[in-house]
Amino acid sequence: MEQDSLTLHGNGISATIVGQGAELVSLRDAEGTELLWQAGPAWRRHSPVLFPIVGRLKGDQLRHRGQSYPMTQHGFARDKPFAWAERGPRSCTLVLTDDADTRAHYPFAFRLAVTYRLDRRELGVTFDITNTGDEPLPASIGAHPAFNWPLLPDLAKTDYRLTFADDERAPIRRLKGGLLLATPQPTPVDGKILALSERLFDDDAVILDRPASASVRYGAERGPAIEMSWQGFEELGIWSKPGGAPFLCIEPWHGLASPVDFDGEFTNKPGVMLIAPAAKRVLTYQIDLG
């Protein structure tokens, strides 16, 4: 494991975080089973932090006050070194602040703190975004944890399902070229149950842009299972690589890719939060291994 890393331990479970991107790179249950995707050739990430955008902007350009700034998919936080603000046996906090490089892509002052904390059989993650500038801070943020699919090698992918806390009757959204299609599509969720298969991702991510639930369980009839819950996020993305890959991403988001017909000011982009000067927004999610 990289030197710039920390492994948290608690109640038999462990979580390893690296400074690069403040990324979670390992999550093991009490039996020692690795639950997190280990960044193989199909996708070279584990659980990136998406900031200051979720998804793509049209033309990969952020527009602010008549200027255009290059901004690649999901933003720059996942590729930036964070500073360690706290390193403890069961929790840690990493911080990213604006600098000359970030301002060349995103002309705003900010402080992003990411905290990981083990409590009993649960990993809690907190995103704390502070506006350190003197104008409203437009931002989106998202989690992107990738779990092994299947969680046990002797099970089939189709043995797994997502079980939502509430019925998910609303239409879903899809992407084309990384941008949000205008027309919603019928949901593949049957009541609370989303049956998982590789074909589900032929058209990229399944996006719940108004989920009824604030938690979902991922598992099969036997073996380990994961329950994710979230607070402060408004959308949920579910993704695996089209064509098949051995991971499943469950992604609480506050923000979406640009609609295919949107090319305006970033502050007016659908899904962007506006944080007043000196104010902050706090969003959290939990991964329960119980």
C-alpha positions in Angstrom: 0.0 0.0 0.0 1.2 3.5 -0.7 3.1 5.3 2.0 0.7 8.3 1.9 -2.0 6.1 3.4 -3.8 5.3 6.6 -5.7 2.2 7.7 -8.5 2.6 10.2 -9.5 -0.4 12.4 -12.6 -1.0 14.5 -14.7 -3.9 15.6 -12.9 -6.2 13.2 -13.4 -4.2 10.0 -10.8 -2.0 8.3 -10.7 0.9 5.9 -7.6 2.2 4.1 -7.5 5.8 2.7 -4.8 7.5 0.6 -3.9 11.2 0.4 -4.1 11.3 -3.3 -7.7 12.2 -4.0 -8.7 11.4 -0.3 -9.7 8.1 -1.8 -10.9 5.0 0.0 -8.9 2.1 -1.5 -9.8 -0.8 0.8 -12.8 -1.9 2.9 -12.7 -5.2 4.6 -15.4 -6.8 6.8 -14.9 -8.8 10.0 -14.2 -12.0 8.0 -11.4 -10.2 6.1 -13.3 -10.1 2.8 -12.3 -7.2 0.6 -15.5 -5.5 -0.5 -14.1 -2.6 -2.5 -13.0 -2.9 -6.1 -9.2 -3.0 -6.3 -8.7 -0.7 -9.4 -8.0 -3.4 -12.0 -7.7 -2.9 -15.7 -11.4 -2.4 -16.2 -11.4 0.8 -14.2 -8.3 2.2 -12.4 -10.1 3.8 -9.4 -11.6 2.6 -6.2 -13.9 5.3 -4.7 -13.1 8.7 -6.1 -14.4 12.0 -4.7 -16.3 13.9 -7.4 -15.8 17.7 -6.9 -16.6 20.4 -8.0 -18.7 18.7 -10.6 -20.5 15.4 -11.0 -20.5 13.9 -14.5 -19.5 16.0 -17.5 -20.0 19.6 -18.6 -20.9 20.3 -22.2 -17.6 20.6 -24.2 -15.7 20.0 -20.9 -15.9 23.7 -20.3 -17.1 25.6 -17.1 -18.5 29.0 -18.0 -18.4 31.8 -15.5 -19.0 35.5 -16.2 -18.2 35.2 -19.9 -15.0 33.1 -19.4 -14.5 29.4 -20.1 -12.4 27.1 -18.0 -11.4 23.6 -18.9 -13.0 21.0 -16.5 -12.8 17.3 -17.1 -15.4 14.7 -16.1 -16.1 14.5 -12.3 -13.8 17.4 -11.6 -10.3 17.6 -10.3 -10.5 16.6 -6.6 -10.0 12.9 -7.4 -6.6 13.7 -8.9 -5.3 16.2 -6.3 -3.2 15.5 -3.2 -5.1 16.3 0.0 -3.4 17.4 3.2 -3.9 15.2 6.3 -5.6 17.3 8.9 -6.2 14.4 11.3 -4.9 10.8 11.5 -6.3 8.6 14.2 -6.8 4.9 14.8 -10.5 5.1 13.9 -10.9 8.3 11.9 -9.1 10.7 9.7 -9.7 14.0 7.9 -8.1 15.2 4.6 -8.4 18.7 3.2 -8.1 20.3 -0.2 -8.1 24.1 -0.7 -8.0 26.2 -3.8 -4.7 27.1 -5.4 -3.4 28.5 -8.7 -4.0 25.2 -10.4 -7.6 24.7 -9.3 -8.4 28.4 -10.1 -7.3 27.8 -13.7 -10.2 25.3 -13.9 -12.6 26.6 -11.3 -12.2 30.3 -10.4 -13.5 30.0 -6.8 -12.1 29.9 -3.3 -13.1 26.8 -1.3 -12.1 24.3 1.4 -13.1 20.7 1.0 -12.7 18.4 4.0 -13.3 14.7 3.7 -13.6 12.7 7.0 -13.7 8.9 7.4 -14.8 7.4 10.6 -15.3 3.7 11.7 -18.1 3.2 14.2 -19.0 -0.4 15.1 -19.6 -2.2 11.8 -20.0 1.0 9.8 -17.8 3.4 7.8 -19.1 7.0 7.8 -17.9 9.5 5.3 -18.4 13.3 5.6 -17.9 15.9 2.9 -17.6 19.4 4.3 -17.5 22.2 1.7 -16.7 25.8 2.9 -16.9 28.9 0.8 -13.8 30.8 1.7 -14.4 33.5 -0.9 -16.5 36.6 -1.2 -19.0 35.4 -3.8 -21.5 32.5 -3.9 -19.7 29.2 -4.4 -21.3 27.0 -7.1 -20.4 23.3 -6.6 -21.5 19.8 -6.9 -20.1 16.8 -5.1 -20.6 13.0 -5.2 -19.3 9.7 -3.9 -18.3 7.0 -6.3 -17.5 3.8 -4.3 -17.0 0.7 -6.4 -17.8 -2.6 -4.7 -16.8 -6.0 -6.0 -19.5 -7.7 -8.1 -19.9 -10.4 -7.1 -18.8 -10.0 -3.5 -18.0 -13.7 -3.3 -16.3 -15.4 -6.3 -18.5 -18.4 -6.3 -21.7 -16.4 -6.8 -23.0 -15.1 -10.1 -23.5 -11.4 -10.8 -27.2 -12.1 -11.3 -27.5 -13.4 -7.8 -27.2 -9.8 -6.6 -29.8 -7.2 -6.2 -30.3 -3.7 -4.8 -33.1 -3.4 -2.2 -34.2 0.2 -1.6 -35.8 1.4 1.6 -38.9 2.7 -0.3 -40.6 2.0 -3.6 -38.8 3.7 -6.4 -41.6 4.4 -8.9 -40.2 7.6 -10.5 -38.6 7.5 -14.0 -34.8 7.3 -14.3 -32.4 9.4 -16.3 -29.8 8.2 -18.8 -26.7 9.7 -20.5 -25.5 10.1 -24.0 -21.9 11.0 -24.5 -21.7 11.7 -20.8 -24.5 14.3 -20.9 -28.0 14.0 -19.5 -30.7 13.1 -21.9 -33.8 15.3 -21.8 -36.4 12.5 -21.7 -36.8 10.4 -18.6 -37.1 6.6 -19.0 -39.2 4.0 -17.2 -37.5 2.8 -14.1 -36.0 -0.8 -14.0 -36.7 -0.9 -10.3 -39.6 -3.2 -9.4 -41.1 -1.8 -6.3 -38.1 -1.7 -3.9 -36.0 -4.3 -6.0 -33.5 -3.6 -8.7 -32.3 -7.0 -10.2 -28.7 -6.6 -11.3 -27.3 -7.7 -14.6 -24.6 -6.5 -17.0 -27.2 -5.5 -19.6 -28.6 -3.0 -17.1 -25.6 -0.7 -18.0 -25.6 -1.0 -21.7 -26.8 2.6 -21.8 -24.3 3.7 -19.1 -25.4 4.7 -15.5 -28.9 4.3 -14.1 -29.6 7.7 -12.5 -32.3 8.3 -9.9 -32.7 12.1 -10.0 -35.4 12.1 -7.4 -35.0 8.9 -5.3 -37.7 8.2 -2.7 -35.1 6.3 -0.6 -32.2 7.4 1.5 -30.7 3.9 1.8 -30.1 0.8 -0.3 -28.9 -2.7 0.4 -26.6 -4.5 -2.0 -26.2 -8.3 -1.6 -27.3 -11.8 -2.6 -29.2 -14.4 -0.6 -25.9 -15.5 1.1 -22.6 -14.0 1.8 -21.6 -10.5 2.8 -24.0 -7.6 2.1 -23.6 -3.8 2.2 -26.1 -1.2 3.2 -25.5 2.4 2.1 -27.4 5.4 3.5 -26.9 9.1 2.8 -27.9 12.6 4.0 -27.8 15.8 2.0 -27.4 14.2 -1.4 -30.3 14.6 -3.9 -29.5 12.1 -6.6 -28.2 8.5 -6.8 -26.1 7.0 -9.6 -25.7 3.2 -10.1 -23.0 2.2 -12.6 -20.8 -0.5 -13.9 -18.8 -0.3 -17.1 -20.9 -1.0 -20.2 -19.9 -4.4 -21.6 -19.3 -5.9 -18.2 -16.8 -5.4 -15.4 -16.5 -7.0 -11.9 -17.6 -4.0 -9.9 -20.8 -2.1 -9.1 -20.8 1.6 -8.1 -23.4 3.0 -5.8 -23.1 6.8 -5.9 -24.9 9.4 -3.8 -24.7 12.7 -5.6 -25.5 16.4 -5.2 -25.4 17.3 -8.9 -25.7 15.8 -12.3 -24.0 15.9 -15.7 -25.0 18.8 -17.9 -28.2 18.3 -19.8 -27.4 17.8 -23.5 -28.9 21.2 -24.4 -27.3 23.2 -21.5 -24.3 25.4 -22.2 -24.8 28.3 -19.9 -23.3 29.8 -16.8 -22.2 27.2 -14.3 -24.1 28.9 -11.5 -27.3 28.2 -13.5 -26.5 24.6 -14.2 -29.2 22.2 -12.9 -28.1 20.4 -9.7 -25.5 22.9 -8.6 -25.6 24.0 -5.0 -24.8 27.7 -4.2 -23.0 28.2 -0.9 -22.9 31.8 0.5 -19.6 33.4 1.5 -18.3 32.0 4.8 -21.0 29.3 4.8 -20.6 25.6 4.4 -22.5 22.5 3.3 -22.1 19.1 5.0 -23.1 15.9 3.3 -22.6 12.4 4.7 -22.9 8.8 3.7 -22.5 5.5 5.5 -21.5 2.0 4.5 -22.8 -0.6 6.9 -21.1 -4.0 6.9 -23.3 -5.4 9.7 
